[in-house]
Amino acid sequence: DEELLARIAAGSQAALSALMARHGRGLRTFATRYLGHAADAEDVVQEVFVTVWKQAARFDPGRARASTWLYRITANRCIDQRRRRALRNFFGLDDVAEEPAALEANAETATAARQELAIVRDGLSRLPERQRMALLLRAVG
């Protein structure tokens, strides 16, 4: 694996393909277990191999094994994906089924919920960046 990374750093697409064949399935399994969604896991693994392609020269075999480096990148991308999903959920940006109108049969309640969400979004947009991020990070977890 270390040799493959050295070849990837030199621009070998064949080495990247070999590394993907060797570790892709395990990384997808890891990401799926971490995220709970196969589609998100597939996206994460694609991001991982793009990172490997761009950053292979930064791999230091004296610090870790290649597989450890790959799984660390994958774990970091999974954390990023969870944060993105939490922010989408917080702002109600996921699919229509999760909007208040789809959750509430009562049109009046759904309208009030949409109005409250709009007020919260407006208030957040007016905060200074640091305060907005603090609130969002608190809401995310």
C-alpha positions, 0 to 999 in steps of 0.5 A, spaced: 500 500 500 505 504 501 508 503 494 501 504 491 501 511 495 508 513 492 506 511 485 499 515 486 503 521 488 507 520 482 501 521 478 499 513 477 492 512 475 493 505 475 496 505 482 489 509 484 485 504 481 489 498 485 488 502 491 481 503 490 480 495 488 484 493 495 480 498 500 474 501 497 469 495 499 472 496 507 472 503 507 465 503 504 463 498 509 466 503 515 463 509 512 456 505 512 456 503 519 458 510 521 453 514 517 448 509 517 446 511 509 449 507 504 449 513 499 452 518 504 458 512 505 459 512 497 459 519 497 464 519 502 469 514 499 469 518 493 471 524 497 476 519 500 479 517 494 479 524 491 483 526 497 488 520 496 489 522 489 491 530 491 494 528 497 498 522 496 505 525 497 503 528 504 503 520 506 508 519 511 510 511 512 514 513 518 508 515 522 502 510 520 501 504 515 497 506 509 491 503 511 491 507 517 491 513 513 486 511 509 481 510 515 483 516 518 481 520 512 475 516 511 473 517 519 474 525 518 470 525 511 464 521 515 464 527 521 464 532 515 458 528 512 454 528 519 455 535 520 453 537 513 447 533 514 445 536 521 446 543 518 441 541 513 436 538 518 437 544 522 435 549 517 430 544 514 433 543 507 432 536 506 427 533 502 420 535 502 417 530 506 421 533 512 418 540 512 412 542 517 407 541 511 408 534 510 409 532 518 402 536 520 396 534 517 393 541 519 394 547 514 394 552 520 399 548 524 404 547 518 403 555 516 405 557 523 411 552 523 414 555 517 413 562 519 417 560 525 422 557 521 423 563 517 424 567 523 429 563 526 433 563 519 432 570 519 435 571 526 441 567 525 442 571 518 443 577 522 448 574 527 455 576 527 459 570 524 462 567 530 455 567 534 451 564 528 457 558 528 456 558 536 449 557 535 449 552 529 454 548 533 450 547 539 444 545 535 448 540 531 450 537 537 
